[in-house]
Amino acid sequence: MATALGYIESNKEQFKEELFDFLRIPSVSTDSSHKDDVKEAAKFLINKLESLDLDRVELFETEGNPIVYGELNTDESRPTVLVYGHYDVQPPDPEELWETPPFEPTVRDGDIYARGASDDKGQSFTHVKALEAYLKSGNDFPVNIKYIFEGEEEIGSPSLVPFIEEHKDLLDCDMVLISDTAMFAKDTPSITYGLRGLTYMEIELIGPNRDLHSGVYGGAVENPANALCEIIAKLKDENGVIQIPGFYDNVEKLSDKDREAYQKLPFDKEEYKEKLGLKALKGEKGYTTLERASARPTLDVNGLWSGYQGEGAKTVLPSKAGAKVSMRLVPNQDPKRIAKLFREYVESLADDAVTLTITEHHGGHPAITDLSFYGLQAAAEAFKEIYNKEPLFAREGGSIPIVADFQKVLGAQSILMGFGLNSDAIHSPNEKFSLKDFYRGIKTSAKFFELLPNYS
């Protein structure tokens, strides 16, 4: 009988062509003009799952984009794995910066270039192909498996949490498998065991009821742009410490074990600076670059606008000024509490010369997976067998809010089995995904399913 890994090796070209068909669908969830394309991507996955003759495949309509579900029950004594992924993608803008069309997959130097190649179509598709490799090669699948793919991840997953809460019994599982993260470096298998949470806020200041001549009114009227700059300057001190009262109340101190783990990660500070075009790095005093980027909370201005920004000069005192501010959170920090503290602090900094409006956008809780969890151990061994290297364990600075929701609603820990790289330019022009890692991802997934019952 053929093996699952042998089937994967024999069907590489077919798998690539199927992925390319998936990537050609411009399933941009942030743009309502692509609503039909998003649904087409969902139907693509439905068709792939139906071709495997699973016990159940269903398209669940929501108030937003549909949720794709599939399941295969093999033996109730075996572990049940819930695979999560998303089929929606970011807009390709600015398209003129793409070397090849964003929705026409192209292979260059071993990398697939297309929007969604790494985030998350290419990575999540590996787990569909891993299941196919078992079923089409005539082998018994080692675990029970469920799939849930959403089309709203890039807009904050508004329909997913209500769906999970409503279908807890349907989604009951022993663990969640997610491939929407990155390896630490090329050919360096890595498992992410921690994600930061997020609180996203917007500040708007309004001064006079219209833009004013800065020569006539300057010095007599508060300039909202100046006032906003003063507020932003007071959010952090010279050592990078966030000044919001109570912000650090629930932040756990990094343990010696945590800090030792960071020291083991292969990190070249000079190479890091060179790739970013920087002369120096800066962050919270007392912590290393990697600790700042993944294990410590942060506050950053993501957007800033006011006044005249066209060519040449215009002596204007602007009527409005605004900023978008994100805060990445670590375990035990609650996004709603942080939003409240942010609001109270900024309100204390603004005076009556301007009208202040603070808007809370989306957020999410941080998440940590227990390093002793048997699913994590099986994933590590699967990486080791396919990549011929011991995998690294690392926290990631980004957020996948649904990980905390799976833990809260389903009581299930997540295994973040990433096959991409931080250099894959996700959300940017020329997004890419290594073709080699697409194939290795399928094999690692298949090996994980094979090994998991031995660890349970």
C-alpha positions as CSV (number, residue, x, y, z in Angstrom):
1,M,0.0,0.0,0.0
2,A,1.3,3.5,-0.9
3,T,2.2,5.8,2.0
4,A,0.7,9.2,2.6
5,L,4.1,10.8,2.2
6,G,4.7,8.9,-1.0
7,Y,1.3,10.2,-2.3
8,I,2.4,13.7,-1.5
9,E,5.7,13.3,-3.3
10,S,3.9,11.9,-6.4
11,N,1.3,14.6,-6.6
12,K,3.3,17.8,-6.0
13,E,2.5,19.3,-9.3
14,Q,-1.2,18.7,-8.9
15,F,-1.2,20.2,-5.5
16,K,0.6,23.3,-6.8
17,E,-2.0,23.8,-9.6
18,E,-4.9,23.5,-7.1
19,L,-3.3,26.1,-4.9
20,F,-2.8,28.4,-7.9
21,D,-6.5,28.0,-8.7
22,F,-7.3,29.0,-5.1
23,L,-4.9,32.0,-5.2
24,R,-6.5,33.3,-8.4
25,I,-9.7,34.0,-6.5
26,P,-9.5,37.7,-5.3
27,S,-11.3,37.0,-2.0
28,V,-10.7,40.4,-0.5
29,S,-13.0,40.7,2.5
30,T,-12.3,44.4,3.2
31,D,-13.8,45.4,-0.2
32,S,-17.6,44.8,-0.6
33,S,-17.1,44.7,-4.4
34,H,-15.4,41.4,-3.9
35,K,-18.3,39.8,-2.0
36,D,-18.9,37.2,-4.8
37,D,-15.2,36.4,-5.0
38,V,-15.1,35.7,-1.3
39,K,-18.0,33.3,-1.7
40,E,-16.3,31.7,-4.6
41,A,-13.3,31.0,-2.4
42,A,-15.5,29.4,0.2
43,K,-17.1,27.2,-2.5
44,F,-13.6,26.2,-3.8
45,L,-12.9,24.7,-0.3
46,I,-16.3,23.1,-0.1
47,N,-15.6,21.3,-3.4
48,K,-12.2,20.2,-2.3
49,L,-13.6,18.7,1.0
50,E,-16.5,17.1,-0.8
51,S,-14.1,15.4,-3.2
52,L,-12.7,13.5,-0.1
53,D,-16.0,11.9,0.8
54,L,-16.0,13.1,4.4
55,D,-18.7,12.4,6.9
56,R,-20.0,15.9,6.7
57,V,-19.2,19.0,4.6
58,E,-21.3,22.1,5.0
59,L,-21.4,25.8,4.0
60,F,-22.8,27.9,6.9
61,E,-24.1,31.3,5.9
62,T,-23.5,34.1,8.4
63,E,-24.4,37.8,8.5
64,G,-21.1,38.3,6.8
65,N,-19.1,35.8,4.8
66,P,-19.8,32.0,4.9
67,I,-18.0,29.5,7.1
68,V,-16.7,26.3,5.6
69,Y,-17.0,23.2,7.7
70,G,-16.0,19.6,7.2
71,E,-15.5,16.5,9.4
72,L,-14.2,13.0,9.3
73,N,-14.8,10.7,12.3
74,T,-12.6,7.7,12.5
75,D,-12.6,6.4,16.1
76,E,-14.0,8.1,19.2
77,S,-11.0,6.8,21.2
78,R,-8.6,8.9,19.0
79,P,-7.8,12.6,19.4
80,T,-10.0,15.1,17.6
81,V,-8.2,17.9,15.8
82,L,-10.0,21.0,14.6
83,V,-8.1,22.7,11.7
84,Y,-8.7,26.4,11.4
85,G,-7.8,28.7,8.5
86,H,-9.1,31.7,6.6
87,Y,-9.7,32.0,2.9
88,D,-10.1,35.8,2.8
89,V,-7.1,38.0,1.9
90,Q,-5.9,41.6,2.2
91,P,-6.3,44.1,-0.6
92,P,-3.4,44.0,-3.1
93,D,-2.9,47.8,-3.0
94,P,-0.7,49.4,-4.1
95,E,-0.9,47.2,-7.2
96,E,1.7,49.1,-9.1
97,L,4.4,47.8,-6.7
98,W,3.7,44.2,-7.6
99,E,6.2,42.7,-10.0
100,T,3.6,40.3,-11.3
101,P,-0.2,40.5,-11.0
102,P,-1.3,39.8,-7.4
103,F,-4.0,37.3,-8.4
104,E,-2.0,35.4,-11.0
105,P,0.4,33.1,-9.1
106,T,4.0,33.2,-10.3
107,V,7.0,31.1,-9.2
108,R,10.3,33.0,-9.0
109,D,13.4,31.6,-7.4
110,G,11.4,28.9,-5.7
111,D,8.8,31.2,-4.2
112,I,5.1,31.5,-5.1
113,Y,4.2,35.2,-5.5
114,A,0.5,36.0,-5.1
115,R,-1.8,37.7,-2.6
116,G,-2.8,35.1,0.0
117,A,0.1,32.8,-0.9
118,S,1.3,32.8,2.8
119,D,-1.6,34.5,4.5
120,D,-3.4,32.2,4.7
121,K,-4.5,30.2,1.6
122,G,-1.1,28.4,1.0
123,Q,-0.6,27.5,4.7
124,S,-4.1,26.4,5.5
125,F,-4.4,24.4,2.3
126,T,-1.6,22.1,3.5
127,H,-3.9,20.4,6.0
128,V,-6.5,19.7,3.3
129,K,-3.9,18.0,1.1
130,A,-2.5,16.1,4.1
131,L,-5.9,14.5,4.7
132,E,-6.2,13.7,1.0
133,A,-2.8,12.0,1.0
134,Y,-4.1,9.5,3.5
135,L,-7.5,8.9,2.0
136,K,-6.4,8.7,-1.6
137,S,-3.5,6.4,-0.9
138,G,-5.8,3.9,0.9
139,N,-4.6,4.5,4.4
140,D,-6.7,4.8,7.5
141,F,-6.6,8.4,8.9
142,P,-5.0,8.3,12.3
143,V,-7.3,10.9,14.1
144,N,-10.7,12.5,14.0
145,I,-10.6,15.7,12.1
146,K,-12.7,18.8,11.7
147,Y,-12.2,21.8,9.4
148,I,-13.4,25.4,9.9
149,F,-12.4,28.0,7.4
150,E,-13.7,31.6,7.6
151,G,-13.8,34.5,5.2
152,E,-13.6,37.4,7.7
153,E,-10.2,37.1,9.4
154,E,-8.8,40.2,7.7
155,I,-11.7,42.2,9.1
156,G,-11.6,41.0,12.7
157,S,-13.7,37.8,12.4
158,P,-17.0,39.4,13.4
159,S,-19.1,36.3,12.5
160,L,-16.7,33.6,13.8
161,V,-17.0,33.9,17.6
162,P,-20.8,33.9,17.6
163,F,-20.6,30.8,15.3
164,I,-18.3,29.0,17.7
165,E,-20.4,29.9,20.7
166,E,-23.6,28.6,18.9
167,H,-21.9,25.4,17.6
168,K,-19.8,24.4,20.6
169,D,-20.9,20.8,20.3
170,L,-20.2,20.6,16.6
171,L,-16.7,22.0,17.1
172,D,-15.8,20.0,20.2
173,C,-12.2,18.9,19.9
174,D,-9.0,18.1,21.8
175,M,-6.9,20.8,20.1
176,V,-6.9,23.4,17.3
177,L,-4.3,23.2,14.5
178,I,-3.6,26.6,12.9
179,S,-1.0,27.5,10.2
180,D,-1.1,31.3,10.0
181,T,2.2,32.1,11.6
182,A,5.9,32.1,10.5
183,M,8.9,30.0,11.1
184,F,11.7,31.8,12.9
185,A,14.0,31.7,9.9
186,K,14.4,29.9,6.6
187,D,14.8,26.1,7.0
188,T,14.3,26.6,10.7
189,P,11.1,24.9,11.8
190,S,9.4,26.8,14.6
191,I,6.3,26.5,16.8
192,T,4.7,29.6,18.1
193,Y,3.4,29.0,21.6
194,G,2.4,32.6,22.5
195,L,0.6,35.4,20.7
196,R,0.0,39.0,21.8
197,G,-3.4,40.5,22.1
198,L,-4.6,43.8,20.7
199,T,-6.4,46.9,21.6
200,Y,-6.9,49.4,18.7
201,M,-8.0,53.0,19.3
202,E,-8.6,56.1,17.3
203,I,-8.1,59.7,18.5
204,E,-9.7,62.8,16.9
205,L,-9.3,66.4,18.0
206,I,-11.4,69.2,16.6
207,G,-10.4,72.8,17.2
208,P,-12.0,75.7,15.2
209,N,-15.0,75.0,12.9
210,R,-12.8,75.4,9.8
211,D,-9.2,75.5,8.7
212,L,-7.8,78.9,9.6
213,H,-5.0,81.2,8.2
214,S,-2.0,80.5,10.5
215,G,-0.8,84.1,10.2
216,V,-4.2,85.6,11.2
217,Y,-5.1,83.1,13.9
218,G,-1.8,81.4,14.9
219,G,-1.1,81.9,18.6
220,A,-4.7,82.8,19.4
221,V,-6.3,79.4,18.7
222,E,-5.3,76.0,19.8
223,N,-3.9,74.0,16.8
224,P,-5.3,70.4,17.0
225,A,-2.2,69.1,15.3
226,N,0.0,70.5,18.0
227,A,-2.3,69.3,20.7
228,L,-2.3,65.8,19.3
229,C,1.4,65.7,19.1
230,E,1.6,66.7,22.8
231,I,-0.8,63.9,23.7
232,I,1.1,61.3,21.7
233,A,4.4,62.4,23.2
234,K,3.1,61.7,26.7
235,L,2.0,58.1,25.9
236,K,5.5,56.8,26.4
237,D,8.6,58.1,28.2
238,E,12.2,58.3,26.9
239,N,12.8,54.7,28.0
240,G,9.9,53.4,25.9
241,V,7.8,52.8,29.0
242,I,4.0,53.3,28.4
243,Q,2.7,56.0,30.7
244,I,-0.9,55.0,30.9
245,P,-1.7,54.5,34.6
246,G,-2.5,50.8,35.4
247,F,-1.3,49.6,32.0
248,Y,1.3,47.2,33.4
249,D,-0.8,46.1,36.4
250,N,-1.4,42.5,35.2
251,V,1.7,42.0,33.1
252,E,3.7,39.0,34.3
253,K,7.5,39.4,34.7
254,L,9.4,37.4,32.1
255,S,10.8,34.4,34.0
256,D,14.5,33.3,33.8
257,K,13.3,30.3,31.8
258,D,11.6,32.5,29.3
259,R,14.6,34.8,28.9
260,E,16.9,31.8,28.5
261,A,14.7,30.5,25.7
262,Y,15.0,33.8,23.9
263,Q,18.8,33.6,24.2
264,K,18.7,30.2,22.3
265,L,17.0,31.7,19.3
266,P,19.3,32.4,16.3
267,F,19.1,36.2,16.0
268,D,21.6,38.5,14.3
269,K,20.9,42.1,15.4
270,E,23.1,43.6,12.7
271,E,21.4,41.6,9.9
272,Y,18.0,42.6,11.4
273,K,18.9,46.3,11.2
274,E,20.3,45.9,7.7
275,K,17.2,44.3,6.3
276,L,15.1,47.1,7.7
277,G,17.4,49.8,6.6
278,L,18.0,51.0,10.1
279,K,21.1,52.4,11.8
280,A,19.9,51.7,15.3
281,L,17.1,49.8,17.2
282,K,15.0,51.3,19.9
283,G,12.5,50.0,22.4
284,E,11.6,49.5,26.1
285,K,14.7,49.7,28.2
286,G,15.9,46.5,29.9
287,Y,14.7,44.1,27.3
288,T,16.2,42.5,24.2
289,T,14.9,43.1,20.7
290,L,13.2,39.8,20.5
291,E,11.6,40.2,24.0
292,R,10.3,43.6,23.0
293,A,8.9,42.3,19.7
294,S,7.0,39.4,21.1
295,A,6.8,39.2,24.9
296,R,6.3,42.7,26.1
297,P,3.3,45.0,25.6
298,T,3.6,47.9,23.1
299,L,2.0,51.1,22.0
300,D,2.4,52.4,18.5
301,V,0.9,55.1,16.3
302,N,-0.4,53.4,13.1
303,G,-1.7,56.5,11.4
304,L,-1.5,60.2,11.8
305,W,-3.2,63.0,9.8
306,S,-3.9,66.7,9.9
307,G,-3.6,69.9,7.9
308,Y,-2.2,70.4,4.4
309,Q,-0.2,67.6,2.9
310,G,0.0,68.6,-0.8
311,E,2.9,69.9,-2.7
312,G,4.5,73.2,-1.7
313,A,3.4,75.4,1.3
314,K,0.0,76.4,2.6
315,T,-0.1,78.4,5.8
316,V,-3.1,76.7,7.4
317,L,-4.1,76.1,11.0
318,P,-6.0,72.8,10.7
319,S,-9.5,72.3,12.1
320,K,-8.9,68.6,12.8
321,A,-6.2,66.1,13.7
322,G,-6.4,62.4,14.2
323,A,-4.3,59.3,15.0
324,K,-4.8,55.5,15.1
325,V,-3.1,53.8,18.0
326,S,-2.6,50.1,18.5
327,M,-1.5,48.4,21.7
328,R,-0.1,44.8,21.6
329,L,-0.9,43.0,24.8
330,V,0.6,40.1,26.7
331,P,-1.0,37.4,28.9
332,N,-3.3,38.6,31.7
333,Q,-3.9,42.0,30.0
334,D,-7.6,42.5,29.1
335,P,-8.2,44.4,25.8
336,K,-11.4,46.1,27.2
337,R,-9.7,47.2,30.3
338,I,-6.7,48.6,28.4
339,A,-9.1,50.5,26.1
340,K,-10.7,52.0,29.2
341,L,-7.4,53.0,30.7
342,F,-6.3,54.5,27.4
343,R,-9.4,56.5,27.1
344,E,-9.2,57.9,30.6
345,Y,-5.5,58.8,30.2
346,V,-6.0,60.6,26.9
347,E,-9.0,62.5,28.2
348,S,-6.9,63.7,31.1
349,L,-4.3,65.1,28.6
350,A,-6.7,67.1,26.4
351,D,-8.0,70.5,27.5
352,D,-11.1,72.5,26.6
353,A,-9.4,74.3,23.7
354,V,-10.2,71.2,21.5
355,T,-13.0,68.7,21.3
356,L,-11.8,65.1,21.8
357,T,-13.4,62.0,20.4
358,I,-12.0,58.5,21.2
359,T,-13.1,55.5,19.2
360,E,-12.4,51.9,20.2
361,H,-11.9,49.6,17.2
362,H,-11.3,45.9,17.3
363,G,-9.2,44.0,19.8
364,G,-8.3,40.5,21.0
365,H,-7.0,38.6,24.0
366,P,-3.4,37.3,24.1
367,A,-2.9,33.5,24.2
368,I,-0.3,31.0,25.5
369,T,-0.1,27.3,24.8
370,D,1.3,25.1,27.6
371,L,4.7,23.8,26.4
372,S,4.0,20.4,28.0
373,F,0.8,19.9,25.9
374,Y,1.0,16.6,24.1
375,G,-0.2,18.1,20.8
376,L,2.7,20.5,20.9
377,Q,5.1,17.6,21.5
378,A,3.7,15.7,18.5
379,A,4.0,18.8,16.3
380,A,7.6,19.2,17.4
381,E,8.4,15.6,16.5
382,A,6.7,16.0,13.1
383,F,8.7,19.1,12.3
384,K,11.9,17.3,13.3
385,E,11.2,14.3,11.1
386,I,10.4,16.3,8.0
387,Y,12.9,19.2,8.4
388,N,15.6,17.1,10.0
389,K,16.0,19.8,12.6
390,E,14.8,20.3,16.2
391,P,12.1,23.0,16.0
392,L,12.4,26.2,18.0
393,F,9.7,27.4,20.3
394,A,9.0,31.1,20.2
395,R,6.4,33.7,21.0
396,E,5.1,36.0,18.2
397,G,4.4,39.7,18.4
398,G,1.3,39.6,16.2
399,S,-2.2,38.7,17.2
400,I,-4.6,35.9,16.1
401,P,-7.6,36.8,18.4
402,I,-9.5,33.6,17.6
403,V,-6.8,31.5,19.4
404,A,-7.9,33.0,22.7
405,D,-11.5,32.5,21.7
406,F,-11.0,28.8,20.9
407,Q,-9.4,28.5,24.4
408,K,-12.2,30.3,26.1
409,V,-15.2,28.9,24.3
410,L,-14.1,25.4,23.4
411,G,-11.5,24.9,26.2
412,A,-9.0,23.8,23.5
413,Q,-5.3,24.8,23.2
414,S,-4.0,25.7,19.8
415,I,-1.0,24.4,17.9
416,L,0.5,27.1,15.7
417,M,2.3,25.2,13.1
418,G,3.6,27.9,10.8
419,F,5.4,27.3,7.5
420,G,5.8,30.9,6.2
421,L,8.5,33.4,6.9
422,N,8.4,36.9,8.3
423,S,10.0,38.0,5.0
424,D,6.9,36.7,3.0
425,A,5.6,40.3,2.7
426,I,2.1,39.4,3.9
427,H,-0.3,42.4,3.7
428,S,2.3,44.0,1.4
429,P,3.0,44.0,-2.4
430,N,4.8,40.9,-3.7
431,E,3.5,38.5,-1.0
432,K,5.2,35.1,-1.3
433,F,5.4,31.6,0.0
434,S,8.2,29.1,-0.5
435,L,7.0,26.3,-2.8
436,K,9.4,24.0,-0.9
437,D,7.7,24.8,2.4
438,F,4.2,24.4,0.8
439,Y,5.2,20.8,0.1
440,R,7.1,20.3,3.5
441,G,4.0,21.8,5.2
442,I,1.8,19.1,3.7
443,K,4.2,16.4,4.8
444,T,4.6,17.9,8.3
445,S,0.9,18.0,8.7
446,A,0.5,14.4,7.6
447,K,3.3,13.3,9.9
448,F,1.7,15.2,12.8
449,F,-1.6,13.3,12.3
450,E,0.3,10.1,12.2
451,L,2.2,10.7,15.4
452,L,-0.5,12.4,17.5
453,P,-2.2,9.2,18.8
454,N,1.2,8.0,20.2
455,Y,1.4,11.2,22.4
456,S,-2.2,11.3,23.6
